[in-house]
Amino acid sequence: MESLTAGLWDRLTGTQPDPDLWVVLATAVAALAVVVPHALWRISRNAITIAHEGGHGLVALLTGRRLTGIRLHSDTSGLTVSRGKPHGLGMILTAAAGYTAPSLLGLGGAALLATGRITLLLWAATALLVVMLVMIRNAYGVLTVVLAGGAFLLVSWLAGPQVQAAFAYAVVWFLLLGGVRPPFELQAKRMRGGAGDSDADQLSRLTHVPAGLWLFLFHAVSLCSLIGGGRWLLEG
């Protein structure tokens, strides 16, 4: 048992060789291909919603709020419910975490890949999805999280090093690129007079800072994460 534990630990913390540059570029193109076309984005956006709502949930727990449930819907919307003070720093950070989570997760993933820790990335993502699954409160949400977690589990246990690397790079590129689009979608909705109860508007009510400035923050985080994370991936 001790040798098995040591072997798993070595596998988790060890480094793997970087893929060829053409793999990094090909996975970037593949990620872009499922983010830009509207028809494919309607499907792939479900993964961004998982990260968005997971961000709300994780920060709620880290700030001492009580997380009561997460719902993911087939229209790619979601809802995270937590209990605690309806104001204050914890509530502000929780509300701000949604639109920033996909990009920040992508940035963190890029940092891991830049140091060759592909296995650690895959296992960490699987663990986060398992934890999130416990808090899902609707059937569609369970289905999407199980499918996502299953994909990570299969790749991390059954695939060879090259496939694992390509999968990991594709996921991180997708988070970095896919994290840019939702703030623009929110901006377009607000310009049409919609999304009156969006995260930006909730933050505005909590902080008395204009919703437009919070939207600017979402843009800044997503674009800076894409630039920084993309540089790490290409230089790794």
SESE-676589 format. One record per atom (N, C-alpha, C): residue number from 1; atom name; y, z, x. Coordinates in pm, whole numbers. Layout:
% residues N
  resi  name       Y       Z       X
   NUM    CA       Y       Z       X
...
This chain:
% residues 236
  resi  name       Y       Z       X
     1     N    -121       0      84
     1    CA       0       0       0
     1     C     126       0      87
     2     N     120      81     194
     2    CA     238      88     282
     2     C     265     -46     348
     3     N     158    -114     391
     3    CA     176    -244     455
     3     C     227    -348     357
     4     N     179    -338     229
     4    CA     226    -430     127
     4     C     374    -409      98
     5     N     415    -283      89
     5    CA     556    -251      66
     5     C     642    -301     181
     6     N     592    -281     303
     6    CA     668    -326     419
     6     C     679    -478     421
     7     N     571    -546     381
     7    CA     574    -691     376
     7     C     673    -744     275
     8     N     676    -680     156
     8    CA     771    -721      53
     8     C     914    -696      98
     9     N     935    -582     164
     9    CA    1070    -550     212
     9     C    1116    -651     318
    10     N    1024    -684     408
    10    CA    1060    -783     510
    10     C    1092    -918     448
    11     N    1014    -954     345
    11    CA    1039   -1082     278
    11     C    1172   -1080     206
    12     N    1206    -964     148
    12    CA    1330    -954      72
    12     C    1451    -958     162
    13     N    1445    -887     274
    13    CA    1563    -873     359
    13     C    1569    -977     471
    14     N    1461   -1053     488
    14    CA    1459   -1152     594
    14     C    1545   -1273     561
    15     N    1564   -1356     661
    15    CA    1645   -1477     642
    15     C    1555   -1599     643
    16     N    1603   -1702     577
    16    CA    1531   -1829     571
    16     C    1620   -1938     632
    17     N    1559   -2043     683
    17    CA    1640   -2150     745
    17     C    1728   -2221     643
    18     N    1846   -2262     687
    18    CA    1937   -2335     599
    18     C    1880   -2473     568
    19     N    1901   -2521     446
    19    CA    1855   -2658     415
    19     C    1942   -2761     484
    20     N    1894   -2884     487
    20    CA    1973   -2993     544
    20     C    2100   -3013     462
    21     N    2201   -3069     524
    21    CA    2329   -3092     457
    21     C    2313   -3179     334
    22     N    2222   -3276     340
    22    CA    2206   -3364     225
    22     C    2155   -3287     103
    23     N    2077   -3181     126
    23    CA    2029   -3098      14
    23     C    2147   -3022     -47
    24     N    2232   -2968      37
    24    CA    2350   -2895     -12
    24     C    2439   -2987     -94
    25     N    2461   -3109     -45
    25    CA    2545   -3205    -116
    25     C    2478   -3253    -245
    26     N    2348   -3277    -240
    26    CA    2275   -3324    -358
    26     C    2276   -3219    -468
    27     N    2260   -3091    -433
    27    CA    2262   -2986    -534
    27     C    2402   -2969    -593
    28     N    2505   -2994    -511
    28    CA    2642   -2988    -563
    28     C    2664   -3099    -665
    29     N    2616   -3219    -634
    29    CA    2629   -3332    -727
    29     C    2551   -3305    -855
    30     N    2431   -3248    -841
    30    CA    2349   -3217    -958
    30     C    2418   -3115   -1049
    31     N    2477   -3011    -986
    31    CA    2548   -2910   -1064
    31     C    2668   -2972   -1135
    32     N    2741   -3058   -1064
    32    CA    2857   -3123   -1124
    32     C    2814   -3211   -1242
    33     N    2696   -3271   -1231
    33    CA    2647   -3362   -1335
    33     C    2613   -3291   -1465
    34     N    2586   -3159   -1460
    34    CA    2557   -3086   -1583
    34     C    2676   -3003   -1630
    35     N    2785   -3008   -1553
    35    CA    2907   -2935   -1593
    35     C    3010   -3028   -1655
    36     N    3024   -3149   -1601
    36    CA    3130   -3238   -1647
    36     C    3100   -3307   -1779
    37     N    2985   -3374   -1797
    37    CA    2960   -3443   -1925
    37     C    2950   -3343   -2041
    38     N    3021   -3371   -2149
    38    CA    3026   -3276   -2259
    38     C    2889   -3250   -2320
    39     N    2808   -3354   -2334
    39    CA    2676   -3338   -2397
    39     C    2587   -3243   -2317
    40     N    2588   -3256   -2185
    40    CA    2506   -3168   -2102
    40     C    2569   -3029   -2091
    41     N    2701   -3024   -2091
    41    CA    2770   -2896   -2082
    41     C    2739   -2808   -2204
    42     N    2722   -2867   -2319
    42    CA    2690   -2789   -2439
    42     C    2559   -2713   -2422
    43     N    2470   -2765   -2339
    43    CA    2343   -2698   -2312
    43     C    2355   -2604   -2192
    44     N    2408   -2656   -2083
    44    CA    2414   -2577   -1960
    44     C    2510   -2459   -1970
    45     N    2606   -2468   -2063
    45    CA    2702   -2359   -2078
    45     C    2635   -2228   -2120
    46     N    2513   -2238   -2176
    46    CA    2440   -2115   -2211
    46     C    2421   -2026   -2089
    47     N    2397   -2087   -1973
    47    CA    2379   -2008   -1851
    47     C    2509   -1939   -1809
    48     N    2621   -2007   -1830
    48    CA    2751   -1945   -1799
    48     C    2777   -1830   -1896
    49     N    2735   -1846   -2021
    49    CA    2752   -1737   -2119
    49     C    2671   -1615   -2079
    50     N    2551   -1636   -2025
    50    CA    2470   -1524   -1978
    50     C    2547   -1448   -1870
    51     N    2605   -1521   -1775
    51    CA    2682   -1457   -1668
    51     C    2807   -1389   -1725
    52     N    2874   -1455   -1819
    52    CA    2996   -1401   -1881
    52     C    2968   -1267   -1948
    53     N    2870   -1266   -2037
    53    CA    2840   -1143   -2110
    53     C    2777   -1038   -2019
    54     N    2698   -1085   -1922
    54    CA    2643    -991   -1824
    54     C    2752    -923   -1744
    55     N    2859    -997   -1714
    55    CA    2973    -938   -1644
    55     C    3039    -829   -1725
    56     N    3061    -857   -1854
    56    CA    3115    -753   -1943
    56     C    3027    -629   -1940
    57     N    2896    -651   -1955
    57    CA    2803    -540   -1964
    57     C    2795    -460   -1836
    58     N    2788    -527   -1722
    58    CA    2776    -457   -1594
    58     C    2899    -373   -1565
    59     N    3017    -430   -1587
    59    CA    3140    -355   -1559
    59     C    3156    -239   -1658
    60     N    3113    -259   -1782
    60    CA    3118    -149   -1879
    60     C    3037     -30   -1828
    61     N    2917     -58   -1776
    61    CA    2833      50   -1723
    61     C    2895     113   -1599
    62     N    2949      30   -1511
    62    CA    3006      81   -1386
    62     C    3131     166   -1409
    63     N    3200     141   -1520
    63    CA    3322     218   -1549
    63     C    3295     336   -1643
    64     N    3167     363   -1669
    64    CA    3132     481   -1747
    64     C    3128     461   -1898
    65     N    3138     336   -1944
    65    CA    3127     311   -2085
    65     C    2980     304   -2124
    66     N    2952     321   -2253
    66    CA    2815     315   -2302
    66     C    2789     176   -2359
    67     N    2701     102   -2294
    67    CA    2668     -33   -2338
    67     C    2566     -26   -2450
    68     N    2602     -80   -2567
    68    CA    2513     -70   -2683
    68     C    2438    -198   -2714
    69     N    2484    -312   -2665
    69    CA    2409    -434   -2692
    69     C    2484    -560   -2653
    70     N    2407    -666   -2629
    70    CA    2461    -798   -2594
    70     C    2395    -901   -2684
    71     N    2475    -992   -2736
    71    CA    2423   -1102   -2818
    71     C    2466   -1235   -2757
    72     N    2374   -1329   -2753
    72    CA    2400   -1465   -2707
    72     C    2368   -1559   -2822
    73     N    2460   -1650   -2852
    73    CA    2444   -1737   -2967
    73     C    2423   -1882   -2926
    74     N    2364   -1959   -3018
    74    CA    2329   -2098   -2987
    74     C    2450   -2188   -2969
    75     N    2568   -2145   -3014
    75    CA    2689   -2224   -2992
    75     C    2754   -2191   -2858
    76     N    2681   -2119   -2772
    76    CA    2721   -2075   -2638
    76     C    2827   -1965   -2639
    77     N    2852   -1906   -2755
    77    CA    2938   -1789   -2758
    77     C    2852   -1665   -2736
    78     N    2915   -1551   -2718
    78    CA    2841   -1428   -2697
    78     C    2926   -1308   -2735
    79     N    2862   -1192   -2739
    79    CA    2932   -1069   -2774
    79     C    2867    -953   -2701
    80     N    2948    -875   -2633
    80    CA    2902    -754   -2566
    80     C    2975    -636   -2628
    81     N    2898    -537   -2672
    81    CA    2955    -420   -2739
    81     C    2931    -297   -2653
    82     N    3038    -225   -2623
    82    CA    3026    -100   -2550
    82     C    3111       5   -2619
    83     N    3077     130   -2595
    83    CA    3148     241   -2657
    83     C    3218     324   -2550
    84     N    3332     377   -2588
    84    CA    3413     456   -2496
    84     C    3556     452   -2543
    85     N    3647     495   -2457
    85    CA    3788     491   -2494
    85     C    3831     347   -2521
    86     N    3903     322   -2632
    86    CA    3946     185   -2663
    86     C    4063     137   -2579
    87     N    4097     213   -2476
    87    CA    4208     176   -2387
    87     C    4178     234   -2250
    88     N    4265     209   -2156
    88    CA    4245     263   -2023
    88     C    4184     162   -1928
    89     N    4170     203   -1801
    89    CA    4126     113   -1695
    89     C    3985      59   -1720
    90     N    3895     143   -1768
    90    CA    3759      98   -1792
    90     C    3752     -14   -1892
    91     N    3827      -2   -2000
    91    CA    3829    -106   -2102
    91     C    3894    -233   -2048
    92     N    3999    -219   -1969
    92    CA    4067    -336   -1912
    92     C    3974    -412   -1818
    93     N    3908    -339   -1729
    93    CA    3816    -404   -1635
    93     C    3700    -471   -1707
    94     N    3650    -405   -1812
    94    CA    3540    -462   -1889
    94     C    3582    -593   -1955
    95     N    3701    -594   -2015
    95    CA    3749    -715   -2082
    95     C    3777    -827   -1982
    96     N    3822    -791   -1862
    96    CA    3856    -892   -1762
    96     C    3733    -949   -1692
    97     N    3619    -885   -1707
    97    CA    3501    -923   -1629
    97     C    3434   -1049   -1679
    98     N    3451   -1084   -1806
    98    CA    3376   -1195   -1863
    98     C    3405   -1330   -1799
    99     N    3528   -1374   -1805
    99    CA    3564   -1506   -1753
    99     C    3558   -1513   -1601
   100     N    3566   -1400   -1535
   100    CA    3561   -1399   -1389
   100     C    3419   -1384   -1335
   101     N    3326   -1337   -1417
   101    CA    3191   -1306   -1368
   101     C    3115   -1426   -1313
   102     N    3108   -1541   -1383
   102    CA    3031   -1653   -1327
   102     C    3080   -1694   -1189
   103     N    3211   -1704   -1173
   103    CA    3266   -1746   -1043
   103     C    3243   -1642    -935
   104     N    3259   -1515    -968
   104    CA    3239   -1411    -869
   104     C    3091   -1399    -832
   105     N    3002   -1418    -930
   105    CA    2859   -1420    -899
   105     C    2827   -1538    -808
   106     N    2889   -1652    -837
   106    CA    2869   -1768    -750
   106     C    2920   -1742    -610
   107     N    3035   -1675    -599
   107    CA    3090   -1643    -468
   107     C    2997   -1549    -391
   108     N    2945   -1448    -461
   108    CA    2851   -1357    -397
   108     C    2723   -1429    -355
   109     N    2676   -1520    -441
   109    CA    2559   -1598    -406
   109     C    2583   -1686    -285
   110     N    2701   -1745    -277
   110    CA    2735   -1829    -162
   110     C    2737   -1747     -34
   111     N    2784   -1623     -43
   111    CA    2786   -1536      75
   111     C    2644   -1507     122
   112     N    2552   -1483      28
   112    CA    2412   -1459      66
   112     C    2350   -1584     128
   113     N    2375   -1700      68
   113    CA    2317   -1823     122
   113     C    2374   -1856     259
   114     N    2500   -1823     280
   114    CA    2562   -1850     410
   114     C    2496   -1771     522
   115     N    2432   -1658     486
   115    CA    2360   -1577     586
   115     C    2210   -1601     580
   116     N    2167   -1702     503
   116    CA    2026   -1738     500
   116     C    1938   -1652     413
   117     N    1995   -1570     326
   117    CA    1916   -1478     244
   117     C    1885   -1540     107
   118     N    1804   -1643     110
   118    CA    1768   -1716     -10
   118     C    1678   -1630    -100
   119     N    1576   -1567     -41
   119    CA    1483   -1485    -119
   119     C    1556   -1368    -184
   120     N    1645   -1304    -111
   120    CA    1722   -1193    -166
   120     C    1803   -1238    -287
   121     N    1863   -1355    -278
   121    CA    1940   -1409    -390
   121     C    1852   -1428    -513
   122     N    1737   -1490    -494
   122    CA    1648   -1518    -607
   122     C    1598   -1390    -672
   123     N    1560   -1293    -591
   123    CA    1508   -1168    -645
   123     C    1618   -1085    -711
   124     N    1736   -1086    -654
   124    CA    1848   -1012    -713
   124     C    1885   -1071    -849
   125     N    1887   -1204    -859
   125    CA    1917   -1269    -986
   125     C    1811   -1236   -1090
   126     N    1684   -1236   -1049
   126    CA    1577   -1202   -1142
   126     C    1591   -1058   -1192
   127     N    1623    -967   -1100
   127    CA    1640    -827   -1139
   127     C    1754    -808   -1238
   128     N    1866    -876   -1214
   128    CA    1980    -865   -1305
   128     C    1945    -919   -1444
   129     N    1869   -1027   -1449
   129    CA    1829   -1083   -1579
   129     C    1734    -990   -1652
   130     N    1643    -925   -1579
   130    CA    1551    -829   -1643
   130     C    1629    -712   -1702
   131     N    1725    -661   -1626
   131    CA    1807    -550   -1676
   131     C    1887    -594   -1799
   132     N    1941    -714   -1794
   132    CA    2018    -764   -1907
   132     C    1931    -782   -2030
   133     N    1806    -823   -2010
   133    CA    1715    -847   -2121
   133     C    1697    -721   -2206
   134     N    1699    -605   -2143
   134    CA    1682    -479   -2215
   134     C    1792    -458   -2318
   135     N    1911    -514   -2290
   135    CA    2025    -491   -2377
   135     C    2049    -603   -2477
   136     N    1970    -709   -2473
   136    CA    1988    -818   -2568
   136     C    1945    -775   -2707
   137     N    2023    -812   -2808
   137    CA    1998    -765   -2944
   137     C    1975    -878   -3045
   138     N    1948   -1000   -3000
   138    CA    1915   -1108   -3095
   138     C    1812   -1200   -3032
   139     N    1739   -1272   -3117
   139    CA    1625   -1352   -3073
   139     C    1668   -1464   -2979
   140     N    1776   -1533   -3013
   140    CA    1821   -1644   -2928
   140     C    1858   -1592   -2790
   141     N    1923   -1478   -2785
   141    CA    1959   -1421   -2656
   141     C    1836   -1386   -2574
   142     N    1735   -1328   -2639
   142    CA    1611   -1297   -2568
   142     C    1548   -1424   -2512
   143     N    1545   -1530   -2593
   143    CA    1485   -1656   -2549
   143     C    1555   -1712   -2426
   144     N    1688   -1718   -2429
   144    CA    1761   -1778   -2316
   144     C    1747   -1695   -2190
   145     N    1750   -1564   -2201
   145    CA    1739   -1480   -2082
   145     C    1597   -1484   -2026
   146     N    1496   -1487   -2114
   146    CA    1357   -1496   -2068
   146     C    1334   -1629   -1996
   147     N    1388   -1738   -2050
   147    CA    1372   -1869   -1985
   147     C    1439   -1870   -1848
   148     N    1560   -1815   -1842
   148    CA    1631   -1811   -1715
   148     C    1558   -1724   -1614
   149     N    1517   -1605   -1657
   149    CA    1445   -1516   -1567
   149     C    1312   -1574   -1524
   150     N    1243   -1642   -1617
   150    CA    1116   -1705   -1583
   150     C    1132   -1812   -1478
   151     N    1239   -1889   -1487
   151    CA    1264   -1994   -1387
   151     C    1283   -1933   -1249
   152     N    1362   -1827   -1240
   152    CA    1383   -1761   -1111
   152     C    1253   -1701   -1059
   153     N    1175   -1640   -1147
   153    CA    1051   -1576   -1105
   153     C     951   -1678   -1053
   154     N     936   -1789   -1124
   154    CA     841   -1892   -1082
   154     C     880   -1953    -948
   155     N    1009   -1983    -933
   155    CA    1053   -2043    -807
   155     C    1037   -1945    -691
   156     N    1073   -1819    -712
   156    CA    1069   -1722    -602
   156     C     928   -1688    -559
   157     N     829   -1699    -650
   157    CA     692   -1662    -617
   157     C     602   -1780    -585
   158     N     626   -1894    -649
   158    CA     531   -2005    -638
   158     C     581   -2123    -556
   159     N     710   -2141    -547
   159    CA     764   -2259    -478
   159     C     772   -2238    -328
   160     N     771   -2348    -255
   160    CA     785   -2343    -111
   160     C     928   -2320     -69
   161     N     951   -2295      59
   161    CA    1086   -2265     109
   161     C    1190   -2372      77
   162     N    1153   -2499      87
   162    CA    1249   -2606      62
   162     C    1291   -2609     -85
   163     N    1194   -2591    -176
   163    CA    1225   -2590    -318
   163     C    1309   -2468    -352
   164     N    1275   -2354    -294
   164    CA    1354   -2232    -318
   164     C    1498   -2253    -274
   165     N    1516   -2312    -158
   165    CA    1651   -2335    -108
   165     C    1729   -2428    -199
   166     N    1667   -2538    -241
   166    CA    1735   -2633    -329
   166     C    1771   -2568    -461
   167     N    1679   -2489    -516
   167    CA    1705   -2420    -643
   167     C    1820   -2321    -628
   168     N    1817   -2241    -521
   168    CA    1922   -2141    -500
   168     C    2059   -2205    -484
   169     N    2065   -2312    -406
   169    CA    2193   -2380    -386
   169     C    2242   -2444    -516
   170     N    2151   -2500    -595
   170    CA    2190   -2561    -722
   170     C    2247   -2455    -817
   171     N    2183   -2339    -821
   171    CA    2230   -2230    -909
   171     C    2370   -2184    -867
   172     N    2389   -2164    -739
   172    CA    2519   -2114    -692
   172     C    2628   -2219    -713
   173     N    2600   -2345    -683
   173    CA    2697   -2451    -712
   173     C    2730   -2454    -860
   174     N    2628   -2437    -945
   174    CA    2652   -2440   -1089
   174     C    2744   -2326   -1132
   175     N    2722   -2206   -1079
   175    CA    2809   -2094   -1115
   175     C    2952   -2118   -1068
   176     N    2967   -2171    -947
   176    CA    3101   -2195    -894
   176     C    3173   -2304    -973
   177     N    3103   -2414   -1001
   177    CA    3164   -2525   -1074
   177     C    3175   -2493   -1224
   178     N    3070   -2434   -1279
   178    CA    3072   -2402   -1421
   178     C    3168   -2292   -1456
   179     N    3202   -2206   -1359
   179    CA    3298   -2100   -1385
   179     C    3440   -2150   -1401
   180     N    3466   -2272   -1354
   180    CA    3602   -2328   -1362
   180     C    3633   -2377   -1504
   181     N    3534   -2430   -1574
   181    CA    3562   -2498   -1701
   181     C    3599   -2404   -1817
   182     N    3535   -2288   -1837
   182    CA    3569   -2204   -1952
   182     C    3716   -2162   -1961
   183     N    3784   -2125   -1851
   183    CA    3926   -2093   -1865
   183     C    4010   -2210   -1915
   184     N    3975   -2333   -1875
   184    CA    4047   -2450   -1926
   184     C    4017   -2470   -2074
   185     N    3894   -2445   -2114
   185    CA    3860   -2455   -2257
   185     C    3936   -2351   -2337
   186     N    3944   -2230   -2285
   186    CA    4020   -2125   -2354
   186     C    4167   -2162   -2362
   187     N    4222   -2216   -2256
   187    CA    4362   -2258   -2256
   187     C    4386   -2364   -2363
   188     N    4295   -2461   -2374
   188    CA    4310   -2567   -2475
   188     C    4304   -2509   -2616
   189     N    4215   -2415   -2640
   189    CA    4205   -2352   -2772
   189     C    4332   -2276   -2806
   190     N    4387   -2205   -2710
   190    CA    4508   -2127   -2736
   190     C    4627   -2219   -2762
   191     N    4630   -2335   -2696
   191    CA    4738   -2431   -2719
   191     C    4731   -2489   -2859
   192     N    4609   -2493   -2916
   192    CA    4591   -2542   -3054
   192     C    4606   -2430   -3156
   193     N    4639   -2310   -3109
   193    CA    4658   -2198   -3199
   193     C    4532   -2121   -3231
   194     N    4423   -2147   -3159
   194    CA    4298   -2078   -3183
   194     C    4273   -1969   -3081
   195     N    4151   -1911   -3087
   195    CA    4106   -1808   -2992
   195     C    4202   -1690   -2987
   196     N    4249   -1647   -3105
   196    CA    4345   -1537   -3109
   196     C    4288   -1403   -3067
   197     N    4156   -1392   -3065
   197    CA    4093   -1266   -3025
   197     C    4015   -1285   -2894
   198     N    4061   -1377   -2810
   198    CA    3993   -1404   -2684
   198     C    4010   -1286   -2588
   199     N    3936   -1292   -2477
   199    CA    3949   -1187   -2376
   199     C    4092   -1175   -2326
   200     N    4160   -1289   -2308
   200    CA    4298   -1286   -2259
   200     C    4390   -1216   -2359
   201     N    4368   -1242   -2487
   201    CA    4452   -1178   -2589
   201     C    4421   -1029   -2602
   202     N    4294    -993   -2590
   202    CA    4259    -851   -2591
   202     C    4322    -779   -2472
   203     N    4317    -843   -2357
   203    CA    4380    -783   -2238
   203     C    4530    -770   -2255
   204     N    4591    -867   -2321
   204    CA    4734    -861   -2346
   204     C    4769    -740   -2433
   205     N    4687    -715   -2535
   205    CA    4712    -600   -2621
   205     C    4688    -468   -2548
   206     N    4593    -469   -2455
   206    CA    4561    -347   -2381
   206     C    4667    -314   -2276
   207     N    4726    -416   -2216
   207    CA    4814    -396   -2101
   207     C    4959    -432   -2126
   208     N    4988    -499   -2239
   208    CA    5122    -549   -2270
   208     C    5168    -654   -2168
   209     N    5072    -714   -2101
   209    CA    5097    -827   -2012
   209     C    5064    -954   -2089
   210     N    5150   -1057   -2086
   210    CA    5124   -1178   -2165
   210     C    4984   -1236   -2140
   211     N    4923   -1285   -2247
   211    CA    4790   -1343   -2235
   211     C    4787   -1459   -2136
   212     N    4900   -1532   -2128
   212    CA    4907   -1643   -2035
   212     C    4888   -1601   -1890
   213     N    4935   -1483   -1855
   213    CA    4916   -1434   -1719
   213     C    4771   -1397   -1691
   214     N    4705   -1343   -1793
   214    CA    4562   -1314   -1778
   214     C    4484   -1444   -1765
   215     N    4524   -1544   -1841
   215    CA    4459   -1675   -1830
   215     C    4481   -1733   -1690
   216     N    4601   -1714   -1636
   216    CA    4628   -1758   -1499
   216     C    4536   -1688   -1401
   217     N    4510   -1558   -1423
   217    CA    4418   -1484   -1336
   217     C    4278   -1544   -1343
   218     N    4232   -1578   -1465
   218    CA    4099   -1640   -1479
   218     C    4092   -1771   -1400
   219     N    4198   -1852   -1411
   219    CA    4203   -1977   -1335
   219     C    4200   -1951   -1184
   220     N    4280   -1855   -1142
   220    CA    4291   -1827    -999
   220     C    4158   -1781    -941
   221     N    4090   -1692   -1012
   221    CA    3961   -1641    -963
   221     C    3859   -1753    -955
   222     N    3852   -1835   -1059
   222    CA    3751   -1941   -1061
   222     C    3777   -2047    -954
   223     N    3902   -2087    -937
   223    CA    3934   -2192    -840
   223     C    3922   -2140    -697
   224     N    3968   -2018    -672
   224    CA    3957   -1961    -538
   224     C    3810   -1937    -501
   225     N    3730   -1894    -599
   225    CA    3587   -1874    -574
   225     C    3520   -2006    -542
   226     N    3557   -2112    -613
   226    CA    3500   -2244    -587
   226     C    3535   -2292    -446
   227     N    3660   -2273    -408
   227    CA    3703   -2318    -275
   227     C    3634   -2237    -166
   228     N    3637   -2104    -180
   228    CA    3576   -2019     -79
   228     C    3425   -2031     -75
   229     N    3363   -2026    -194
   229    CA    3218   -2036    -199
   229     C    3169   -2173    -155
   230     N    3239   -2278    -195
   230    CA    3200   -2412    -154
   230     C    3208   -2428      -3
   231     N    3308   -2368      57
   231    CA    3322   -2376     204
   231     C    3205   -2306     271
   232     N    3167   -2188     220
   232    CA    3053   -2117     277
   232     C    2924   -2198     266
   233     N    2905   -2260     151
   233    CA    2782   -2338     131
   233     C    2776   -2458     224
   234     N    2889   -2524     241
   234    CA    2891   -2643     325
   234     C    2883   -2611     474
   235     N    2933   -2493     511
   235    CA    2932   -2455     652
   235     C    2806   -2378     689
   236     N    2733   -2330     585
   236    CA    2615   -2248     613
   236     C    2508   -2322     686
